[in-house]
Amino acid sequence: MILGSSLGIAPSAVGLDRAPCPLCQGPHGRPVVRRSERLHFSLAYVQNVSLIALCRSPVGIDIESADRLQPQALLQRLHPAEVTALMALPYRQRKDAMLRCWTRKQAYVKGLGTGLAMPMSHVYVGLGFTSGGLDDLTARNGWALTSLTAPHGYAIGIALLPPPATRGRPTARIHTLRQSTEVTRTLQLASPAAG
Ligand SMILES: CC(C)(COP(=O)(O)OP(=O)(O)OC[C@H]1O[C@@H](n2cnc3c(N)ncnc32)[C@H](O)[C@@H]1OP(=O)(O)O)[C@@H](O)C(=O)NCCC(=O)NCCS
């Protein structure tokens, strides 16, 4: 329904495909809207919260709950520089920082379309801190990553790939659905991400 509304067509007319996987070219990359170059989206779910991010260029979004965090398992999937940064934090801040790092990382690999097939400990996204939302943008191979304000006990990461020719400020619209409530917000990049 949200995709149909964005495209100005009936929900039943929205066709979905899978982009080729960037690692093996198999048909299990990013879900994409069929025959539409101008609308990209990414989905994420946890417990009773669902997110969909819409953008004019590739986007990845992820949400995780602090309840489900398995710190020991996750540590193995962080980049060594992320582990070092994490251990430098006061103990009480580490869980939130780890959750933030993991959601940024998952958003990035969802944006790329590889998902967890990417060796996650080789991917550096940094810990990220949410303060005002936009001051934390990090340029990674042209991708901009940040953490979004999340419901208590959750973290949300988003990765955007602004098109190279972007002159304006790339934006994403994020719909959060929780039980029967839907909240929509817009994320606007301060400036196009550097490559
Ligand atoms: C994609 C993946 C990261 C999703 O993580 P998750 O925590 O299980 O689930 P999330 O709630 O974050 O996201 C689910 C959504 O991710 C999207 N998704 C699935 N595969 C994706 C991919 N390759 N790239 C981007 N998004 C993907 C889907 O829209 C899915 O929702 P849907 O099934 O309702 O359409 C994870 O399932 C994964 O990595 N799968 C394995 C991919 C793989 O090994 N591929 C082989 C490559 S050779």
The ligand as an SDF file (V2000), in Angstrom:
LIG
                    3D

 48 50  0  0  0  0  0  0  0  0999 V2000
   18.6150   -9.7960    4.4070 C   0  0  0  0  0  0  0  0  0  0  0  0
   18.8490  -10.0130    5.8990 C   0  0  0  0  0  0  0  0  0  0  0  0
   20.0390   -9.1580    6.3420 C   0  0  0  0  0  0  0  0  0  0  0  0
   17.5870   -9.5800    6.6600 C   0  0  0  0  0  0  0  0  0  0  0  0
   17.8250   -9.5440    8.0530 O   0  0  0  0  0  0  0  0  0  0  0  0
   16.7460  -10.0260    9.1360 P   0  0  0  0  0  0  0  0  0  0  0  0
   17.2340   -9.5130   10.4550 O   0  0  0  0  0  0  0  0  0  0  0  0
   16.5160  -11.4730    8.9540 O   0  0  0  0  0  0  0  0  0  0  0  0
   15.3730   -9.3370    8.7610 O   0  0  0  0  0  0  0  0  0  0  0  0
   14.9570   -7.8120    8.6610 P   0  0  0  0  0  0  0  0  0  0  0  0
   13.7050   -7.6250    9.4070 O   0  0  0  0  0  0  0  0  0  0  0  0
   16.0950   -6.8900    8.9980 O   0  0  0  0  0  0  0  0  0  0  0  0
   14.6850   -7.6250    7.0850 O   0  0  0  0  0  0  0  0  0  0  0  0
   13.7630   -8.4370    6.4110 C   0  0  0  0  0  0  0  0  0  0  0  0
   13.6070   -7.8610    5.0260 C   0  0  0  0  0  0  0  0  0  0  0  0
   14.8980   -7.7280    4.4190 O   0  0  0  0  0  0  0  0  0  0  0  0
   14.6900   -7.6740    3.0190 C   0  0  0  0  0  0  0  0  0  0  0  0
   15.7580   -8.4390    2.3810 N   0  0  0  0  0  0  0  0  0  0  0  0
   15.8450   -9.7640    2.2040 C   0  0  0  0  0  0  0  0  0  0  0  0
   16.9750  -10.0640    1.5400 N   0  0  0  0  0  0  0  0  0  0  0  0
   17.6040   -8.8960    1.2910 C   0  0  0  0  0  0  0  0  0  0  0  0
   18.8110   -8.5500    0.6340 C   0  0  0  0  0  0  0  0  0  0  0  0
   19.6170   -9.4740    0.0990 N   0  0  0  0  0  0  0  0  0  0  0  0
   19.1450   -7.2560    0.5730 N   0  0  0  0  0  0  0  0  0  0  0  0
   18.3530   -6.2950    1.1100 C   0  0  0  0  0  0  0  0  0  0  0  0
   17.1930   -6.5590    1.7550 N   0  0  0  0  0  0  0  0  0  0  0  0
   16.8360   -7.8550    1.8360 C   0  0  0  0  0  0  0  0  0  0  0  0
   13.3090   -8.2580    2.7260 C   0  0  0  0  0  0  0  0  0  0  0  0
   12.4670   -7.2140    2.2740 O   0  0  0  0  0  0  0  0  0  0  0  0
   12.8610   -8.7630    4.0800 C   0  0  0  0  0  0  0  0  0  0  0  0
   11.4780   -8.6230    4.2870 O   0  0  0  0  0  0  0  0  0  0  0  0
   10.4160   -9.5210    3.4470 P   0  0  0  0  0  0  0  0  0  0  0  0
   10.9370  -10.9140    3.5250 O   0  0  0  0  0  0  0  0  0  0  0  0
    9.1210   -9.3120    4.1320 O   0  0  0  0  0  0  0  0  0  0  0  0
   10.4380   -8.9530    2.0670 O   0  0  0  0  0  0  0  0  0  0  0  0
   19.1520  -11.4860    6.2270 C   0  0  0  0  0  0  0  0  0  0  0  0
   17.9690  -12.2420    6.1330 O   0  0  0  0  0  0  0  0  0  0  0  0
   20.1920  -12.1250    5.3100 C   0  0  0  0  0  0  0  0  0  0  0  0
   21.3160  -11.7030    5.2490 O   0  0  0  0  0  0  0  0  0  0  0  0
   19.8310  -13.1920    4.6170 N   0  0  0  0  0  0  0  0  0  0  0  0
   20.7930  -14.0050    3.8830 C   0  0  0  0  0  0  0  0  0  0  0  0
   21.1930  -13.4380    2.5560 C   0  0  0  0  0  0  0  0  0  0  0  0
   22.1540  -14.4220    1.9060 C   0  0  0  0  0  0  0  0  0  0  0  0
   22.8270  -15.1850    2.5190 O   0  0  0  0  0  0  0  0  0  0  0  0
   22.2110  -14.3740    0.5930 N   0  0  0  0  0  0  0  0  0  0  0  0
   23.0890  -15.2190   -0.1490 C   0  0  0  0  0  0  0  0  0  0  0  0
   24.0690  -14.3310   -0.8960 C   0  0  0  0  0  0  0  0  0  0  0  0
   25.1550  -15.2900   -1.9030 S   0  0  0  0  0  0  0  0  0  0  0  0
  1  2  1  0
  2  3  1  0
  2  4  1  0
  2 36  1  0
  4  5  1  0
  5  6  1  0
  6  7  2  0
  6  8  1  0
  6  9  1  0
  9 10  1  0
 10 11  2  0
 10 12  1  0
 10 13  1  0
 13 14  1  0
 14 15  1  0
 15 16  1  0
 15 30  1  0
 16 17  1  0
 17 18  1  0
 17 28  1  0
 18 19  1  0
 18 27  1  0
 19 20  2  0
 20 21  1  0
 21 22  1  0
 21 27  2  0
 22 23  1  0
 22 24  2  0
 24 25  1  0
 25 26  2  0
 26 27  1  0
 28 29  1  0
 28 30  1  0
 30 31  1  0
 31 32  1  0
 32 33  2  0
 32 34  1  0
 32 35  1  0
 36 37  1  0
 36 38  1  0
 38 39  2  0
 38 40  1  0
 40 41  1  0
 41 42  1  0
 42 43  1  0
 43 44  2  0
 43 45  1  0
 45 46  1  0
 46 47  1  0
 47 48  1  0
M  END
$$$$
